[in-house]
């Protein structure tokens, strides 16, 4: 990902010349709205953005393109979770609301087809 920041401007920070990594960028509307510029892809279980960058661009140096084109700002929370991580997230977030413990919380969150996660909201 080091190449991503090469074009960011240099600033003076506490007497040192550093890259301003707080800048935000985006694709132009022409690029964003052109479906011919994107190849559809479904992330597989356990796959990381580095894997996709290597597959499509031949180098992990282009991981930032995978993030950028998918509007991912926080790769730790915006990237699809593995099934195990997602189940742990459900247990932590919805354990209290479900009144259950362990894997019973995951079962509680599924619909009748055992496929979709139900959404919980609390009216205040």
Biotite code that builds the C-alpha atoms (Angstrom):
import biotite.structure as struc

atoms = struc.array([
    struc.Atom([0.000, 0.000, 0.000], chain_id="A", res_id=1, res_name="UNK", atom_name="CA", element="C"),
    struc.Atom([2.990, 2.304, 0.107], chain_id="A", res_id=2, res_name="UNK", atom_name="CA", element="C"),
    struc.Atom([2.462, 3.451, -3.504], chain_id="A", res_id=3, res_name="UNK", atom_name="CA", element="C"),
    struc.Atom([-1.007, 4.761, -2.643], chain_id="A", res_id=4, res_name="UNK", atom_name="CA", element="C"),
    struc.Atom([0.422, 7.579, -0.566], chain_id="A", res_id=5, res_name="UNK", atom_name="CA", element="C"),
    struc.Atom([3.179, 8.649, -2.977], chain_id="A", res_id=6, res_name="UNK", atom_name="CA", element="C"),
    struc.Atom([1.009, 11.321, -4.598], chain_id="A", res_id=7, res_name="UNK", atom_name="CA", element="C"),
    struc.Atom([-0.254, 12.767, -1.310], chain_id="A", res_id=8, res_name="UNK", atom_name="CA", element="C"),
    struc.Atom([1.190, 16.201, -0.532], chain_id="A", res_id=9, res_name="UNK", atom_name="CA", element="C"),
    struc.Atom([4.015, 16.710, 1.930], chain_id="A", res_id=10, res_name="UNK", atom_name="CA", element="C"),
    struc.Atom([3.295, 18.795, 5.028], chain_id="A", res_id=11, res_name="UNK", atom_name="CA", element="C"),
    struc.Atom([5.327, 20.046, 7.959], chain_id="A", res_id=12, res_name="UNK", atom_name="CA", element="C"),
    struc.Atom([4.361, 18.132, 11.098], chain_id="A", res_id=13, res_name="UNK", atom_name="CA", element="C"),
    struc.Atom([6.208, 18.936, 14.312], chain_id="A", res_id=14, res_name="UNK", atom_name="CA", element="C"),
    struc.Atom([9.216, 20.119, 12.334], chain_id="A", res_id=15, res_name="UNK", atom_name="CA", element="C"),
    struc.Atom([9.318, 17.083, 10.050], chain_id="A", res_id=16, res_name="UNK", atom_name="CA", element="C"),
    struc.Atom([8.287, 16.761, 6.403], chain_id="A", res_id=17, res_name="UNK", atom_name="CA", element="C"),
    struc.Atom([5.663, 13.966, 6.183], chain_id="A", res_id=18, res_name="UNK", atom_name="CA", element="C"),
    struc.Atom([2.894, 12.795, 3.825], chain_id="A", res_id=19, res_name="UNK", atom_name="CA", element="C"),
    struc.Atom([-0.553, 14.135, 4.618], chain_id="A", res_id=20, res_name="UNK", atom_name="CA", element="C"),
    struc.Atom([-2.339, 10.792, 4.913], chain_id="A", res_id=21, res_name="UNK", atom_name="CA", element="C"),
    struc.Atom([-5.517, 12.466, 6.175], chain_id="A", res_id=22, res_name="UNK", atom_name="CA", element="C"),
    struc.Atom([-6.501, 13.440, 2.622], chain_id="A", res_id=23, res_name="UNK", atom_name="CA", element="C"),
    struc.Atom([-9.586, 11.844, 1.081], chain_id="A", res_id=24, res_name="UNK", atom_name="CA", element="C"),
    struc.Atom([-9.837, 10.978, -2.575], chain_id="A", res_id=25, res_name="UNK", atom_name="CA", element="C"),
    struc.Atom([-12.445, 9.405, -4.798], chain_id="A", res_id=26, res_name="UNK", atom_name="CA", element="C"),
    struc.Atom([-12.894, 8.227, -8.346], chain_id="A", res_id=27, res_name="UNK", atom_name="CA", element="C"),
    struc.Atom([-14.358, 10.754, -10.754], chain_id="A", res_id=28, res_name="UNK", atom_name="CA", element="C"),
    struc.Atom([-18.072, 10.388, -11.490], chain_id="A", res_id=29, res_name="UNK", atom_name="CA", element="C"),
    struc.Atom([-17.262, 9.226, -15.016], chain_id="A", res_id=30, res_name="UNK", atom_name="CA", element="C"),
    struc.Atom([-15.212, 6.340, -13.635], chain_id="A", res_id=31, res_name="UNK", atom_name="CA", element="C"),
    struc.Atom([-17.621, 5.505, -10.783], chain_id="A", res_id=32, res_name="UNK", atom_name="CA", element="C"),
    struc.Atom([-20.661, 5.412, -13.083], chain_id="A", res_id=33, res_name="UNK", atom_name="CA", element="C"),
    struc.Atom([-19.085, 3.294, -15.818], chain_id="A", res_id=34, res_name="UNK", atom_name="CA", element="C"),
    struc.Atom([-19.998, -0.372, -15.222], chain_id="A", res_id=35, res_name="UNK", atom_name="CA", element="C"),
    struc.Atom([-17.575, -1.477, -17.938], chain_id="A", res_id=36, res_name="UNK", atom_name="CA", element="C"),
    struc.Atom([-14.641, -0.474, -15.740], chain_id="A", res_id=37, res_name="UNK", atom_name="CA", element="C"),
    struc.Atom([-15.504, -2.914, -12.960], chain_id="A", res_id=38, res_name="UNK", atom_name="CA", element="C"),
    struc.Atom([-15.516, -6.674, -12.949], chain_id="A", res_id=39, res_name="UNK", atom_name="CA", element="C"),
    struc.Atom([-18.098, -8.283, -10.663], chain_id="A", res_id=40, res_name="UNK", atom_name="CA", element="C"),
    struc.Atom([-16.549, -10.361, -7.934], chain_id="A", res_id=41, res_name="UNK", atom_name="CA", element="C"),
    struc.Atom([-17.823, -12.184, -4.862], chain_id="A", res_id=42, res_name="UNK", atom_name="CA", element="C"),
    struc.Atom([-15.403, -12.355, -1.974], chain_id="A", res_id=43, res_name="UNK", atom_name="CA", element="C"),
    struc.Atom([-14.795, -15.944, -0.901], chain_id="A", res_id=44, res_name="UNK", atom_name="CA", element="C"),
    struc.Atom([-14.560, -17.146, 2.696], chain_id="A", res_id=45, res_name="UNK", atom_name="CA", element="C"),
    struc.Atom([-11.262, -16.042, 4.215], chain_id="A", res_id=46, res_name="UNK", atom_name="CA", element="C"),
    struc.Atom([-10.214, -14.005, 1.180], chain_id="A", res_id=47, res_name="UNK", atom_name="CA", element="C"),
    struc.Atom([-8.382, -10.767, 1.831], chain_id="A", res_id=48, res_name="UNK", atom_name="CA", element="C"),
    struc.Atom([-8.111, -7.639, -0.342], chain_id="A", res_id=49, res_name="UNK", atom_name="CA", element="C"),
    struc.Atom([-4.450, -8.478, -0.932], chain_id="A", res_id=50, res_name="UNK", atom_name="CA", element="C"),
    struc.Atom([-5.522, -11.752, -2.553], chain_id="A", res_id=51, res_name="UNK", atom_name="CA", element="C"),
    struc.Atom([-7.882, -9.949, -4.919], chain_id="A", res_id=52, res_name="UNK", atom_name="CA", element="C"),
    struc.Atom([-5.261, -7.320, -5.797], chain_id="A", res_id=53, res_name="UNK", atom_name="CA", element="C"),
    struc.Atom([-2.768, -10.089, -6.587], chain_id="A", res_id=54, res_name="UNK", atom_name="CA", element="C"),
    struc.Atom([-5.346, -11.925, -8.723], chain_id="A", res_id=55, res_name="UNK", atom_name="CA", element="C"),
    struc.Atom([-6.556, -8.911, -10.733], chain_id="A", res_id=56, res_name="UNK", atom_name="CA", element="C"),
    struc.Atom([-3.487, -6.692, -10.867], chain_id="A", res_id=57, res_name="UNK", atom_name="CA", element="C"),
    struc.Atom([-0.626, -9.136, -10.309], chain_id="A", res_id=58, res_name="UNK", atom_name="CA", element="C"),
    struc.Atom([0.625, -7.340, -7.217], chain_id="A", res_id=59, res_name="UNK", atom_name="CA", element="C"),
    struc.Atom([-0.442, -6.643, -3.656], chain_id="A", res_id=60, res_name="UNK", atom_name="CA", element="C"),
    struc.Atom([0.745, -3.065, -4.236], chain_id="A", res_id=61, res_name="UNK", atom_name="CA", element="C"),
    struc.Atom([-2.739, -2.436, -5.654], chain_id="A", res_id=62, res_name="UNK", atom_name="CA", element="C"),
    struc.Atom([-4.676, -3.447, -2.555], chain_id="A", res_id=63, res_name="UNK", atom_name="CA", element="C"),
    struc.Atom([-5.646, 0.205, -2.213], chain_id="A", res_id=64, res_name="UNK", atom_name="CA", element="C"),
    struc.Atom([-7.512, -0.036, -5.553], chain_id="A", res_id=65, res_name="UNK", atom_name="CA", element="C"),
    struc.Atom([-9.649, -2.857, -4.129], chain_id="A", res_id=66, res_name="UNK", atom_name="CA", element="C"),
    struc.Atom([-10.452, -0.722, -1.070], chain_id="A", res_id=67, res_name="UNK", atom_name="CA", element="C"),
    struc.Atom([-10.956, 2.419, -3.095], chain_id="A", res_id=68, res_name="UNK", atom_name="CA", element="C"),
    struc.Atom([-13.266, 0.924, -5.711], chain_id="A", res_id=69, res_name="UNK", atom_name="CA", element="C"),
    struc.Atom([-15.446, -0.624, -2.999], chain_id="A", res_id=70, res_name="UNK", atom_name="CA", element="C"),
    struc.Atom([-15.634, 2.531, -0.864], chain_id="A", res_id=71, res_name="UNK", atom_name="CA", element="C"),
    struc.Atom([-13.842, 0.818, 2.020], chain_id="A", res_id=72, res_name="UNK", atom_name="CA", element="C"),
    struc.Atom([-12.449, 3.292, 4.507], chain_id="A", res_id=73, res_name="UNK", atom_name="CA", element="C"),
    struc.Atom([-11.878, 0.980, 7.469], chain_id="A", res_id=74, res_name="UNK", atom_name="CA", element="C"),
    struc.Atom([-10.554, -2.376, 6.234], chain_id="A", res_id=75, res_name="UNK", atom_name="CA", element="C"),
    struc.Atom([-10.973, -3.931, 9.699], chain_id="A", res_id=76, res_name="UNK", atom_name="CA", element="C"),
    struc.Atom([-14.718, -3.313, 9.831], chain_id="A", res_id=77, res_name="UNK", atom_name="CA", element="C"),
    struc.Atom([-15.801, -2.649, 6.223], chain_id="A", res_id=78, res_name="UNK", atom_name="CA", element="C"),
    struc.Atom([-14.290, -5.798, 4.696], chain_id="A", res_id=79, res_name="UNK", atom_name="CA", element="C"),
    struc.Atom([-16.537, -8.904, 4.817], chain_id="A", res_id=80, res_name="UNK", atom_name="CA", element="C"),
    struc.Atom([-15.947, -10.898, 7.965], chain_id="A", res_id=81, res_name="UNK", atom_name="CA", element="C"),
    struc.Atom([-15.216, -14.622, 7.957], chain_id="A", res_id=82, res_name="UNK", atom_name="CA", element="C"),
    struc.Atom([-18.135, -16.783, 9.066], chain_id="A", res_id=83, res_name="UNK", atom_name="CA", element="C"),
    struc.Atom([-16.512, -17.392, 12.456], chain_id="A", res_id=84, res_name="UNK", atom_name="CA", element="C"),
    struc.Atom([-15.796, -13.685, 13.014], chain_id="A", res_id=85, res_name="UNK", atom_name="CA", element="C"),
    struc.Atom([-19.311, -12.760, 11.919], chain_id="A", res_id=86, res_name="UNK", atom_name="CA", element="C"),
    struc.Atom([-20.870, -15.311, 14.266], chain_id="A", res_id=87, res_name="UNK", atom_name="CA", element="C"),
    struc.Atom([-18.770, -13.952, 17.134], chain_id="A", res_id=88, res_name="UNK", atom_name="CA", element="C"),
    struc.Atom([-19.910, -10.442, 16.222], chain_id="A", res_id=89, res_name="UNK", atom_name="CA", element="C"),
    struc.Atom([-23.560, -11.582, 16.336], chain_id="A", res_id=90, res_name="UNK", atom_name="CA", element="C"),
    struc.Atom([-23.074, -13.231, 19.711], chain_id="A", res_id=91, res_name="UNK", atom_name="CA", element="C"),
    struc.Atom([-21.469, -10.124, 21.171], chain_id="A", res_id=92, res_name="UNK", atom_name="CA", element="C"),
    struc.Atom([-23.925, -7.638, 19.706], chain_id="A", res_id=93, res_name="UNK", atom_name="CA", element="C"),
    struc.Atom([-27.232, -9.518, 20.060], chain_id="A", res_id=94, res_name="UNK", atom_name="CA", element="C"),
    struc.Atom([-26.673, -11.815, 23.026], chain_id="A", res_id=95, res_name="UNK", atom_name="CA", element="C"),
    struc.Atom([-28.545, -9.567, 25.435], chain_id="A", res_id=96, res_name="UNK", atom_name="CA", element="C"),
    struc.Atom([-31.476, -8.907, 23.088], chain_id="A", res_id=97, res_name="UNK", atom_name="CA", element="C"),
    struc.Atom([-31.923, -12.580, 22.215], chain_id="A", res_id=98, res_name="UNK", atom_name="CA", element="C"),
    struc.Atom([-31.784, -13.793, 25.802], chain_id="A", res_id=99, res_name="UNK", atom_name="CA", element="C"),
    struc.Atom([-29.681, -16.728, 24.597], chain_id="A", res_id=100, res_name="UNK", atom_name="CA", element="C"),
    struc.Atom([-26.037, -17.764, 24.817], chain_id="A", res_id=101, res_name="UNK", atom_name="CA", element="C"),
    struc.Atom([-23.470, -19.252, 22.441], chain_id="A", res_id=102, res_name="UNK", atom_name="CA", element="C"),
    struc.Atom([-24.466, -20.527, 19.005], chain_id="A", res_id=103, res_name="UNK", atom_name="CA", element="C"),
    struc.Atom([-28.150, -20.244, 19.945], chain_id="A", res_id=104, res_name="UNK", atom_name="CA", element="C"),
    struc.Atom([-27.773, -16.498, 19.344], chain_id="A", res_id=105, res_name="UNK", atom_name="CA", element="C"),
    struc.Atom([-26.664, -17.158, 15.757], chain_id="A", res_id=106, res_name="UNK", atom_name="CA", element="C"),
    struc.Atom([-29.672, -19.440, 15.203], chain_id="A", res_id=107, res_name="UNK", atom_name="CA", element="C"),
    struc.Atom([-31.962, -16.781, 16.717], chain_id="A", res_id=108, res_name="UNK", atom_name="CA", element="C"),
    struc.Atom([-30.673, -14.235, 14.183], chain_id="A", res_id=109, res_name="UNK", atom_name="CA", element="C"),
    struc.Atom([-31.548, -16.357, 11.123], chain_id="A", res_id=110, res_name="UNK", atom_name="CA", element="C"),
    struc.Atom([-34.859, -16.351, 9.309], chain_id="A", res_id=111, res_name="UNK", atom_name="CA", element="C"),
    struc.Atom([-37.042, -19.416, 8.649], chain_id="A", res_id=112, res_name="UNK", atom_name="CA", element="C"),
    struc.Atom([-34.933, -20.385, 5.609], chain_id="A", res_id=113, res_name="UNK", atom_name="CA", element="C"),
    struc.Atom([-31.800, -20.436, 7.801], chain_id="A", res_id=114, res_name="UNK", atom_name="CA", element="C"),
    struc.Atom([-30.155, -18.036, 5.356], chain_id="A", res_id=115, res_name="UNK", atom_name="CA", element="C"),
    struc.Atom([-30.732, -14.388, 6.143], chain_id="A", res_id=116, res_name="UNK", atom_name="CA", element="C"),
    struc.Atom([-29.839, -12.505, 9.234], chain_id="A", res_id=117, res_name="UNK", atom_name="CA", element="C"),
    struc.Atom([-32.764, -10.776, 10.886], chain_id="A", res_id=118, res_name="UNK", atom_name="CA", element="C"),
    struc.Atom([-32.289, -7.172, 11.876], chain_id="A", res_id=119, res_name="UNK", atom_name="CA", element="C"),
    struc.Atom([-32.927, -6.145, 15.426], chain_id="A", res_id=120, res_name="UNK", atom_name="CA", element="C"),
    struc.Atom([-33.788, -2.632, 16.376], chain_id="A", res_id=121, res_name="UNK", atom_name="CA", element="C"),
    struc.Atom([-34.800, -1.149, 19.680], chain_id="A", res_id=122, res_name="UNK", atom_name="CA", element="C"),
    struc.Atom([-37.398, 1.583, 19.737], chain_id="A", res_id=123, res_name="UNK", atom_name="CA", element="C"),
    struc.Atom([-36.513, 4.312, 22.185], chain_id="A", res_id=124, res_name="UNK", atom_name="CA", element="C"),
])
